[in-house]
Amino acid sequence: MSSHGINEQVEERRWEQSYADERKEEMLTERAAELAKELPATFSAALSPFLQLSHFSSAMSKAVCSEAYEELVWAICMEQAKEEYDYRFLMGEEH
């Protein structure tokens, strides 16, 4: 096989891998979004009424707490989506 043919094959594999990586990322993002819908939408909704946090109430109402909560939810959901994806891969299910 000529070097030109080998280069074409290598380039084709790169494109296939790139597409597969993009598709995997899309699937993870979609699944994480589905999982996020199952969790409380706001930080205050996630708090237990049994927690004694009254002296933190003004700090917890700040936007930074909401942003941190959203980041936490997203991180948890993405990790769960990755675990589900890996499990499906190990079980031989199509992606």
Disulfide bonds with the S-S distance in Angstrom:
none
